[in-house]
């Protein structure tokens, strides 16, 4: 018996449940996939929004209304 097998055997005897981690990993994978799909749905609208904000930024600066708008272009 190898050291790894011995450690695994002792862990099982002390109540370790290997299926618990499988279920946890499955749930994490599903959550990541869901977030990826949601992000892809909003990728184009966010690009259009950012483009719109960038296009009106000079007018807002000119009128002195840029206090609440972060100027990341400078």
PDB file of N, CA, C and O in Angstrom:
ATOM      1  N   UNK A   1       0.858  -1.179   0.000  1.00  0.00           N
ATOM      2  CA  UNK A   1       0.000   0.000   0.000  1.00  0.00           C
ATOM      3  C   UNK A   1       0.905   1.243   0.000  1.00  0.00           C
ATOM      4  O   UNK A   1       1.862   1.332   0.769  1.00  0.00           O
ATOM      5  N   UNK A   2       0.580   2.190  -0.872  1.00  0.00           N
ATOM      6  CA  UNK A   2       1.375   3.416  -0.936  1.00  0.00           C
ATOM      7  C   UNK A   2       0.943   4.376   0.165  1.00  0.00           C
ATOM      8  O   UNK A   2      -0.088   4.184   0.810  1.00  0.00           O
ATOM      9  N   UNK A   3       1.741   5.401   0.363  1.00  0.00           N
ATOM     10  CA  UNK A   3       1.417   6.413   1.371  1.00  0.00           C
ATOM     11  C   UNK A   3       0.100   7.096   1.011  1.00  0.00           C
ATOM     12  O   UNK A   3      -0.732   7.342   1.885  1.00  0.00           O
ATOM     13  N   UNK A   4      -0.093   7.401  -0.268  1.00  0.00           N
ATOM     14  CA  UNK A   4      -1.328   8.048  -0.708  1.00  0.00           C
ATOM     15  C   UNK A   4      -2.552   7.194  -0.429  1.00  0.00           C
ATOM     16  O   UNK A   4      -3.584   7.695   0.018  1.00  0.00           O
ATOM     17  N   UNK A   5      -2.429   5.901  -0.697  1.00  0.00           N
ATOM     18  CA  UNK A   5      -3.545   4.988  -0.439  1.00  0.00           C
ATOM     19  C   UNK A   5      -3.835   4.892   1.058  1.00  0.00           C
ATOM     20  O   UNK A   5      -4.995   4.836   1.468  1.00  0.00           O
ATOM     21  N   UNK A   6      -2.789   4.872   1.861  1.00  0.00           N
ATOM     22  CA  UNK A   6      -2.959   4.817   3.313  1.00  0.00           C
ATOM     23  C   UNK A   6      -3.653   6.076   3.827  1.00  0.00           C
ATOM     24  O   UNK A   6      -4.568   5.996   4.647  1.00  0.00           O
ATOM     25  N   UNK A   7      -3.219   7.229   3.346  1.00  0.00           N
ATOM     26  CA  UNK A   7      -3.844   8.493   3.756  1.00  0.00           C
ATOM     27  C   UNK A   7      -5.310   8.505   3.342  1.00  0.00           C
ATOM     28  O   UNK A   7      -6.170   8.915   4.122  1.00  0.00           O
ATOM     29  N   UNK A   8      -5.602   8.061   2.127  1.00  0.00           N
ATOM     30  CA  UNK A   8      -6.984   8.022   1.642  1.00  0.00           C
ATOM     31  C   UNK A   8      -7.822   7.081   2.510  1.00  0.00           C
ATOM     32  O   UNK A   8      -8.943   7.423   2.887  1.00  0.00           O
ATOM     33  N   UNK A   9      -7.290   5.909   2.827  1.00  0.00           N
ATOM     34  CA  UNK A   9      -8.012   4.941   3.661  1.00  0.00           C
ATOM     35  C   UNK A   9      -8.318   5.539   5.035  1.00  0.00           C
ATOM     36  O   UNK A   9      -9.429   5.399   5.545  1.00  0.00           O
ATOM     37  N   UNK A  10      -7.328   6.205   5.627  1.00  0.00           N
ATOM     38  CA  UNK A  10      -7.534   6.817   6.940  1.00  0.00           C
ATOM     39  C   UNK A  10      -8.562   7.945   6.864  1.00  0.00           C
ATOM     40  O   UNK A  10      -9.367   8.119   7.779  1.00  0.00           O
ATOM     41  N   UNK A  11      -8.533   8.696   5.793  1.00  0.00           N
ATOM     42  CA  UNK A  11      -9.506   9.781   5.634  1.00  0.00           C
ATOM     43  C   UNK A  11     -10.920   9.224   5.535  1.00  0.00           C
ATOM     44  O   UNK A  11     -11.843   9.772   6.137  1.00  0.00           O
ATOM     45  N   UNK A  12     -11.098   8.147   4.788  1.00  0.00           N
ATOM     46  CA  UNK A  12     -12.421   7.514   4.665  1.00  0.00           C
ATOM     47  C   UNK A  12     -12.880   7.009   6.030  1.00  0.00           C
ATOM     48  O   UNK A  12     -14.045   7.169   6.394  1.00  0.00           O
ATOM     49  N   UNK A  13     -11.982   6.410   6.773  1.00  0.00           N
ATOM     50  CA  UNK A  13     -12.324   5.899   8.106  1.00  0.00           C
ATOM     51  C   UNK A  13     -12.723   7.023   9.058  1.00  0.00           C
ATOM     52  O   UNK A  13     -13.518   6.810   9.973  1.00  0.00           O
ATOM     53  N   UNK A  14     -12.171   8.220   8.846  1.00  0.00           N
ATOM     54  CA  UNK A  14     -12.470   9.351   9.722  1.00  0.00           C
ATOM     55  C   UNK A  14     -13.649  10.183   9.221  1.00  0.00           C
ATOM     56  O   UNK A  14     -13.946  11.239   9.780  1.00  0.00           O
ATOM     57  N   UNK A  15     -14.319   9.713   8.171  1.00  0.00           N
ATOM     58  CA  UNK A  15     -15.536  10.386   7.738  1.00  0.00           C
ATOM     59  C   UNK A  15     -15.428  11.241   6.490  1.00  0.00           C
ATOM     60  O   UNK A  15     -16.389  11.923   6.132  1.00  0.00           O
ATOM     61  N   UNK A  16     -14.297  11.224   5.823  1.00  0.00           N
ATOM     62  CA  UNK A  16     -14.150  11.988   4.573  1.00  0.00           C
ATOM     63  C   UNK A  16     -15.084  11.412   3.514  1.00  0.00           C
ATOM     64  O   UNK A  16     -15.140  10.198   3.321  1.00  0.00           O
ATOM     65  N   UNK A  17     -15.806  12.278   2.838  1.00  0.00           N
ATOM     66  CA  UNK A  17     -16.737  11.850   1.795  1.00  0.00           C
ATOM     67  C   UNK A  17     -16.248  12.386   0.446  1.00  0.00           C
ATOM     68  O   UNK A  17     -16.399  13.577   0.174  1.00  0.00           O
ATOM     69  N   UNK A  18     -15.668  11.540  -0.398  1.00  0.00           N
ATOM     70  CA  UNK A  18     -15.138  12.020  -1.677  1.00  0.00           C
ATOM     71  C   UNK A  18     -16.222  12.549  -2.614  1.00  0.00           C
ATOM     72  O   UNK A  18     -15.935  13.374  -3.481  1.00  0.00           O
ATOM     73  N   UNK A  19     -17.439  12.096  -2.456  1.00  0.00           N
ATOM     74  CA  UNK A  19     -18.527  12.575  -3.316  1.00  0.00           C
ATOM     75  C   UNK A  19     -18.912  14.014  -2.999  1.00  0.00           C
ATOM     76  O   UNK A  19     -19.465  14.707  -3.853  1.00  0.00           O
ATOM     77  N   UNK A  20     -18.628  14.471  -1.789  1.00  0.00           N
ATOM     78  CA  UNK A  20     -18.941  15.852  -1.422  1.00  0.00           C
ATOM     79  C   UNK A  20     -18.208  16.829  -2.329  1.00  0.00           C
ATOM     80  O   UNK A  20     -18.811  17.776  -2.835  1.00  0.00           O
ATOM     81  N   UNK A  21     -16.929  16.612  -2.538  1.00  0.00           N
ATOM     82  CA  UNK A  21     -16.146  17.512  -3.382  1.00  0.00           C
ATOM     83  C   UNK A  21     -16.576  17.438  -4.840  1.00  0.00           C
ATOM     84  O   UNK A  21     -16.541  18.444  -5.549  1.00  0.00           O
ATOM     85  N   UNK A  22     -16.983  16.255  -5.293  1.00  0.00           N
ATOM     86  CA  UNK A  22     -17.464  16.132  -6.671  1.00  0.00           C
ATOM     87  C   UNK A  22     -18.701  16.999  -6.867  1.00  0.00           C
ATOM     88  O   UNK A  22     -18.818  17.701  -7.871  1.00  0.00           O
ATOM     89  N   UNK A  23     -19.617  16.950  -5.916  1.00  0.00           N
ATOM     90  CA  UNK A  23     -20.829  17.770  -5.998  1.00  0.00           C
ATOM     91  C   UNK A  23     -20.519  19.251  -5.919  1.00  0.00           C
ATOM     92  O   UNK A  23     -21.123  20.057  -6.626  1.00  0.00           O
ATOM     93  N   UNK A  24     -19.587  19.606  -5.068  1.00  0.00           N
ATOM     94  CA  UNK A  24     -19.188  21.002  -4.924  1.00  0.00           C
ATOM     95  C   UNK A  24     -18.552  21.520  -6.210  1.00  0.00           C
ATOM     96  O   UNK A  24     -18.865  22.621  -6.663  1.00  0.00           O
ATOM     97  N   UNK A  25     -17.663  20.729  -6.792  1.00  0.00           N
ATOM     98  CA  UNK A  25     -17.013  21.131  -8.043  1.00  0.00           C
ATOM     99  C   UNK A  25     -18.042  21.268  -9.159  1.00  0.00           C
ATOM    100  O   UNK A  25     -17.948  22.183  -9.978  1.00  0.00           O
ATOM    101  N   UNK A  26     -19.020  20.371  -9.198  1.00  0.00           N
ATOM    102  CA  UNK A  26     -20.069  20.440 -10.218  1.00  0.00           C
ATOM    103  C   UNK A  26     -20.855  21.745 -10.080  1.00  0.00           C
ATOM    104  O   UNK A  26     -21.130  22.411 -11.078  1.00  0.00           O
ATOM    105  N   UNK A  27     -21.217  22.111  -8.852  1.00  0.00           N
ATOM    106  CA  UNK A  27     -21.967  23.351  -8.632  1.00  0.00           C
ATOM    107  C   UNK A  27     -21.147  24.579  -9.002  1.00  0.00           C
ATOM    108  O   UNK A  27     -21.683  25.531  -9.570  1.00  0.00           O
ATOM    109  N   UNK A  28     -19.872  24.573  -8.694  1.00  0.00           N
ATOM    110  CA  UNK A  28     -19.004  25.699  -9.049  1.00  0.00           C
ATOM    111  C   UNK A  28     -18.895  25.815 -10.561  1.00  0.00           C
ATOM    112  O   UNK A  28     -18.970  26.916 -11.106  1.00  0.00           O
ATOM    113  N   UNK A  29     -18.720  24.690 -11.243  1.00  0.00           N
ATOM    114  CA  UNK A  29     -18.642  24.703 -12.708  1.00  0.00           C
ATOM    115  C   UNK A  29     -19.920  25.257 -13.317  1.00  0.00           C
ATOM    116  O   UNK A  29     -19.866  26.050 -14.258  1.00  0.00           O
ATOM    117  N   UNK A  30     -21.062  24.850 -12.793  1.00  0.00           N
ATOM    118  CA  UNK A  30     -22.342  25.359 -13.304  1.00  0.00           C
ATOM    119  C   UNK A  30     -22.472  26.855 -13.072  1.00  0.00           C
ATOM    120  O   UNK A  30     -22.960  27.577 -13.941  1.00  0.00           O
ATOM    121  N   UNK A  31     -22.043  27.323 -11.914  1.00  0.00           N
ATOM    122  CA  UNK A  31     -22.113  28.756 -11.615  1.00  0.00           C
ATOM    123  C   UNK A  31     -21.235  29.555 -12.570  1.00  0.00           C
ATOM    124  O   UNK A  31     -21.645  30.606 -13.062  1.00  0.00           O
ATOM    125  N   UNK A  32     -20.042  29.064 -12.828  1.00  0.00           N
ATOM    126  CA  UNK A  32     -19.135  29.757 -13.745  1.00  0.00           C
ATOM    127  C   UNK A  32     -19.736  29.819 -15.140  1.00  0.00           C
ATOM    128  O   UNK A  32     -19.681  30.864 -15.788  1.00  0.00           O
ATOM    129  N   UNK A  33     -20.304  28.729 -15.611  1.00  0.00           N
ATOM    130  CA  UNK A  33     -20.937  28.710 -16.936  1.00  0.00           C
ATOM    131  C   UNK A  33     -22.092  29.699 -17.006  1.00  0.00           C
ATOM    132  O   UNK A  33     -22.255  30.392 -18.010  1.00  0.00           O
ATOM    133  N   UNK A  34     -22.891  29.768 -15.954  1.00  0.00           N
ATOM    134  CA  UNK A  34     -24.020  30.699 -15.920  1.00  0.00           C
ATOM    135  C   UNK A  34     -23.538  32.137 -15.995  1.00  0.00           C
ATOM    136  O   UNK A  34     -24.101  32.936 -16.743  1.00  0.00           O
ATOM    137  N   UNK A  35     -22.508  32.483 -15.235  1.00  0.00           N
ATOM    138  CA  UNK A  35     -21.968  33.845 -15.276  1.00  0.00           C
ATOM    139  C   UNK A  35     -21.380  34.172 -16.641  1.00  0.00           C
ATOM    140  O   UNK A  35     -21.531  35.294 -17.125  1.00  0.00           O
ATOM    141  N   UNK A  36     -20.711  33.207 -17.267  1.00  0.00           N
ATOM    142  CA  UNK A  36     -20.159  33.433 -18.607  1.00  0.00           C
ATOM    143  C   UNK A  36     -21.271  33.730 -19.605  1.00  0.00           C
ATOM    144  O   UNK A  36     -21.159  34.652 -20.413  1.00  0.00           O
ATOM    145  N   UNK A  37     -22.344  32.947 -19.548  1.00  0.00           N
ATOM    146  CA  UNK A  37     -23.469  33.160 -20.467  1.00  0.00           C
ATOM    147  C   UNK A  37     -24.113  34.520 -20.224  1.00  0.00           C
ATOM    148  O   UNK A  37     -24.447  35.227 -21.175  1.00  0.00           O
ATOM    149  N   UNK A  38     -24.287  34.887 -18.968  1.00  0.00           N
ATOM    150  CA  UNK A  38     -24.890  36.186 -18.652  1.00  0.00           C
ATOM    151  C   UNK A  38     -24.000  37.318 -19.139  1.00  0.00           C
ATOM    152  O   UNK A  38     -24.501  38.306 -19.676  1.00  0.00           O
ATOM    153  N   UNK A  39     -22.699  37.193 -18.962  1.00  0.00           N
ATOM    154  CA  UNK A  39     -21.781  38.230 -19.408  1.00  0.00           C
ATOM    155  C   UNK A  39     -21.819  38.362 -20.925  1.00  0.00           C
ATOM    156  O   UNK A  39     -21.822  39.476 -21.448  1.00  0.00           O
ATOM    157  N   UNK A  40     -21.850  37.242 -21.634  1.00  0.00           N
ATOM    158  CA  UNK A  40     -21.903  37.281 -23.100  1.00  0.00           C
ATOM    159  C   UNK A  40     -23.170  37.989 -23.573  1.00  0.00           C
ATOM    160  O   UNK A  40     -23.142  38.692 -24.583  1.00  0.00           O
ATOM    161  N   UNK A  41     -24.267  37.812 -22.864  1.00  0.00           N
ATOM    162  CA  UNK A  41     -25.529  38.450 -23.235  1.00  0.00           C
ATOM    163  C   UNK A  41     -25.409  39.965 -23.193  1.00  0.00           C
ATOM    164  O   UNK A  41     -26.000  40.657 -24.022  1.00  0.00           O
ATOM    165  N   UNK A  42     -24.654  40.483 -22.243  1.00  0.00           N
ATOM    166  CA  UNK A  42     -24.568  41.934 -22.058  1.00  0.00           C
ATOM    167  C   UNK A  42     -23.307  42.562 -22.641  1.00  0.00           C
ATOM    168  O   UNK A  42     -23.095  43.765 -22.492  1.00  0.00           O
ATOM    169  N   UNK A  43     -22.474  41.773 -23.296  1.00  0.00           N
ATOM    170  CA  UNK A  43     -21.218  42.300 -23.839  1.00  0.00           C
ATOM    171  C   UNK A  43     -21.470  43.415 -24.856  1.00  0.00           C
ATOM    172  O   UNK A  43     -20.883  44.490 -24.735  1.00  0.00           O
ATOM    173  N   UNK A  44     -22.317  43.190 -25.842  1.00  0.00           N
ATOM    174  CA  UNK A  44     -22.582  44.202 -26.872  1.00  0.00           C
ATOM    175  C   UNK A  44     -23.298  45.435 -26.310  1.00  0.00           C
ATOM    176  O   UNK A  44     -22.890  46.555 -26.618  1.00  0.00           O
ATOM    177  N   UNK A  45     -24.348  45.271 -25.496  1.00  0.00           N
ATOM    178  CA  UNK A  45     -24.970  46.471 -24.919  1.00  0.00           C
ATOM    179  C   UNK A  45     -23.987  47.309 -24.096  1.00  0.00           C
ATOM    180  O   UNK A  45     -24.055  48.538 -24.129  1.00  0.00           O
ATOM    181  N   UNK A  46     -23.087  46.674 -23.368  1.00  0.00           N
ATOM    182  CA  UNK A  46     -22.096  47.421 -22.589  1.00  0.00           C
ATOM    183  C   UNK A  46     -21.125  48.170 -23.497  1.00  0.00           C
ATOM    184  O   UNK A  46     -20.721  49.290 -23.184  1.00  0.00           O
ATOM    185  N   UNK A  47     -20.752  47.560 -24.614  1.00  0.00           N
ATOM    186  CA  UNK A  47     -19.877  48.250 -25.571  1.00  0.00           C
ATOM    187  C   UNK A  47     -20.574  49.487 -26.125  1.00  0.00           C
ATOM    188  O   UNK A  47     -19.967  50.552 -26.233  1.00  0.00           O
ATOM    189  N   UNK A  48     -21.858  49.342 -26.479  1.00  0.00           N
ATOM    190  CA  UNK A  48     -22.607  50.491 -27.007  1.00  0.00           C
ATOM    191  C   UNK A  48     -22.745  51.582 -25.951  1.00  0.00           C
ATOM    192  O   UNK A  48     -22.603  52.766 -26.258  1.00  0.00           O
ATOM    193  N   UNK A  49     -23.020  51.195 -24.718  1.00  0.00           N
ATOM    194  CA  UNK A  49     -23.143  52.170 -23.636  1.00  0.00           C
ATOM    195  C   UNK A  49     -21.830  52.928 -23.447  1.00  0.00           C
ATOM    196  O   UNK A  49     -21.824  54.155 -23.351  1.00  0.00           O
ATOM    197  N   UNK A  50     -20.728  52.197 -23.394  1.00  0.00           N
ATOM    198  CA  UNK A  50     -19.423  52.850 -23.226  1.00  0.00           C
ATOM    199  C   UNK A  50     -19.117  53.778 -24.392  1.00  0.00           C
ATOM    200  O   UNK A  50     -18.555  54.855 -24.197  1.00  0.00           O
ATOM    201  N   UNK A  51     -19.478  53.374 -25.586  1.00  0.00           N
ATOM    202  CA  UNK A  51     -19.263  54.218 -26.759  1.00  0.00           C
ATOM    203  C   UNK A  51     -20.080  55.501 -26.650  1.00  0.00           C
ATOM    204  O   UNK A  51     -19.595  56.583 -26.981  1.00  0.00           O
ATOM    205  N   UNK A  52     -21.316  55.377 -26.187  1.00  0.00           N
ATOM    206  CA  UNK A  52     -22.178  56.551 -26.019  1.00  0.00           C
ATOM    207  C   UNK A  52     -21.600  57.498 -24.974  1.00  0.00           C
ATOM    208  O   UNK A  52     -21.544  58.708 -25.192  1.00  0.00           O
ATOM    209  N   UNK A  53     -21.177  56.957 -23.853  1.00  0.00           N
ATOM    210  CA  UNK A  53     -20.589  57.791 -22.797  1.00  0.00           C
ATOM    211  C   UNK A  53     -19.336  58.489 -23.314  1.00  0.00           C
ATOM    212  O   UNK A  53     -19.133  59.674 -23.051  1.00  0.00           O
ATOM    213  N   UNK A  54     -18.501  57.767 -24.043  1.00  0.00           N
ATOM    214  CA  UNK A  54     -17.287  58.379 -24.597  1.00  0.00           C
ATOM    215  C   UNK A  54     -17.619  59.489 -25.584  1.00  0.00           C
ATOM    216  O   UNK A  54     -16.901  60.485 -25.664  1.00  0.00           O
ATOM    217  N   UNK A  55     -18.708  59.324 -26.340  1.00  0.00           N
ATOM    218  CA  UNK A  55     -19.051  60.339 -27.338  1.00  0.00           C
ATOM    219  C   UNK A  55     -19.602  61.617 -26.702  1.00  0.00           C
ATOM    220  O   UNK A  55     -19.443  62.697 -27.270  1.00  0.00           O
ATOM    221  N   UNK A  56     -20.246  61.517 -25.536  1.00  0.00           N
ATOM    222  CA  UNK A  56     -20.799  62.726 -24.911  1.00  0.00           C
ATOM    223  C   UNK A  56     -19.886  63.304 -23.832  1.00  0.00           C
ATOM    224  O   UNK A  56     -20.161  64.373 -23.287  1.00  0.00           O
ATOM    225  N   UNK A  57     -18.801  62.597 -23.527  1.00  0.00           N
ATOM    226  CA  UNK A  57     -17.872  63.057 -22.490  1.00  0.00           C
ATOM    227  C   UNK A  57     -17.366  64.482 -22.747  1.00  0.00           C
ATOM    228  O   UNK A  57     -17.340  65.278 -21.808  1.00  0.00           O
ATOM    229  N   UNK A  58     -16.958  64.848 -23.987  1.00  0.00           N
ATOM    230  CA  UNK A  58     -16.484  66.224 -24.211  1.00  0.00           C
ATOM    231  C   UNK A  58     -17.545  67.288 -23.902  1.00  0.00           C
ATOM    232  O   UNK A  58     -17.223  68.338 -23.347  1.00  0.00           O
ATOM    233  N   UNK A  59     -18.800  67.023 -24.257  1.00  0.00           N
ATOM    234  CA  UNK A  59     -19.856  67.985 -23.962  1.00  0.00           C
ATOM    235  C   UNK A  59     -20.068  68.122 -22.458  1.00  0.00           C
ATOM    236  O   UNK A  59     -20.296  69.220 -21.950  1.00  0.00           O
ATOM    237  N   UNK A  60     -19.992  67.008 -21.760  1.00  0.00           N
ATOM    238  CA  UNK A  60     -20.162  67.056 -20.308  1.00  0.00           C
ATOM    239  C   UNK A  60     -19.019  67.821 -19.652  1.00  0.00           C
ATOM    240  O   UNK A  60     -19.236  68.592 -18.718  1.00  0.00           O
ATOM    241  N   UNK A  61     -17.806  67.607 -20.142  1.00  0.00           N
ATOM    242  CA  UNK A  61     -16.659  68.338 -19.599  1.00  0.00           C
ATOM    243  C   UNK A  61     -16.789  69.830 -19.882  1.00  0.00           C
ATOM    244  O   UNK A  61     -16.498  70.666 -19.027  1.00  0.00           O
ATOM    245  N   UNK A  62     -17.227  70.145 -21.087  1.00  0.00           N
ATOM    246  CA  UNK A  62     -17.369  71.541 -21.491  1.00  0.00           C
ATOM    247  C   UNK A  62     -18.386  72.259 -20.612  1.00  0.00           C
ATOM    248  O   UNK A  62     -18.195  73.423 -20.261  1.00  0.00           O
ATOM    249  N   UNK A  63     -19.449  71.575 -20.261  1.00  0.00           N
ATOM    250  CA  UNK A  63     -20.504  72.163 -19.441  1.00  0.00           C
ATOM    251  C   UNK A  63     -20.212  72.048 -17.945  1.00  0.00           C
ATOM    252  O   UNK A  63     -21.023  72.480 -17.125  1.00  0.00           O
ATOM    253  N   UNK A  64     -19.077  71.478 -17.583  1.00  0.00           N
ATOM    254  CA  UNK A  64     -18.709  71.381 -16.169  1.00  0.00           C
ATOM    255  C   UNK A  64     -19.471  70.321 -15.413  1.00  0.00           C
ATOM    256  O   UNK A  64     -19.622  70.426 -14.196  1.00  0.00           O
ATOM    257  N   UNK A  65     -19.952  69.311 -16.093  1.00  0.00           N
ATOM    258  CA  UNK A  65     -20.740  68.267 -15.427  1.00  0.00           C
ATOM    259  C   UNK A  65     -19.987  66.944 -15.395  1.00  0.00           C
ATOM    260  O   UNK A  65     -20.596  65.884 -15.539  1.00  0.00           O
ATOM    261  N   UNK A  66     -18.716  66.989 -15.216  1.00  0.00           N
ATOM    262  CA  UNK A  66     -17.930  65.760 -15.233  1.00  0.00           C
ATOM    263  C   UNK A  66     -17.537  65.275 -13.841  1.00  0.00           C
ATOM    264  O   UNK A  66     -16.695  64.385 -13.720  1.00  0.00           O
ATOM    265  N   UNK A  67     -18.117  65.830 -12.807  1.00  0.00           N
ATOM    266  CA  UNK A  67     -17.724  65.447 -11.452  1.00  0.00           C
ATOM    267  C   UNK A  67     -18.105  64.011 -11.120  1.00  0.00           C
ATOM    268  O   UNK A  67     -17.414  63.355 -10.341  1.00  0.00           O
ATOM    269  N   UNK A  68     -19.191  63.515 -11.697  1.00  0.00           N
ATOM    270  CA  UNK A  68     -19.611  62.159 -11.383  1.00  0.00           C
ATOM    271  C   UNK A  68     -19.190  61.164 -12.454  1.00  0.00           C
ATOM    272  O   UNK A  68     -19.520  59.981 -12.368  1.00  0.00           O
ATOM    273  N   UNK A  69     -18.471  61.629 -13.452  1.00  0.00           N
ATOM    274  CA  UNK A  69     -18.029  60.748 -14.525  1.00  0.00           C
ATOM    275  C   UNK A  69     -16.524  60.577 -14.425  1.00  0.00           C
ATOM    276  O   UNK A  69     -15.773  61.551 -14.449  1.00  0.00           O
ATOM    277  N   UNK A  70     -16.098  59.341 -14.315  1.00  0.00           N
ATOM    278  CA  UNK A  70     -14.665  59.071 -14.234  1.00  0.00           C
ATOM    279  C   UNK A  70     -14.057  59.262 -15.613  1.00  0.00           C
ATOM    280  O   UNK A  70     -14.559  58.738 -16.608  1.00  0.00           O
ATOM    281  N   UNK A  71     -12.997  60.000 -15.655  1.00  0.00           N
ATOM    282  CA  UNK A  71     -12.330  60.255 -16.921  1.00  0.00           C
ATOM    283  C   UNK A  71     -11.130  59.324 -17.039  1.00  0.00           C
ATOM    284  O   UNK A  71     -10.025  59.660 -16.613  1.00  0.00           O
ATOM    285  N   UNK A  72     -11.356  58.165 -17.615  1.00  0.00           N
ATOM    286  CA  UNK A  72     -10.296  57.169 -17.723  1.00  0.00           C
ATOM    287  C   UNK A  72      -9.486  57.330 -18.999  1.00  0.00           C
ATOM    288  O   UNK A  72      -8.527  56.585 -19.202  1.00  0.00           O
ATOM    289  N   UNK A  73      -9.827  58.256 -19.849  1.00  0.00           N
ATOM    290  CA  UNK A  73      -9.134  58.434 -21.123  1.00  0.00           C
ATOM    291  C   UNK A  73      -7.888  59.289 -20.991  1.00  0.00           C
ATOM    292  O   UNK A  73      -7.020  59.243 -21.862  1.00  0.00           O
ATOM    293  N   UNK A  74      -7.780  60.057 -19.938  1.00  0.00           N
ATOM    294  CA  UNK A  74      -6.633  60.958 -19.790  1.00  0.00           C
ATOM    295  C   UNK A  74      -5.476  60.285 -19.108  1.00  0.00           C
ATOM    296  O   UNK A  74      -4.433  60.906 -18.906  1.00  0.00           O
TER     297      UNK A  74
END
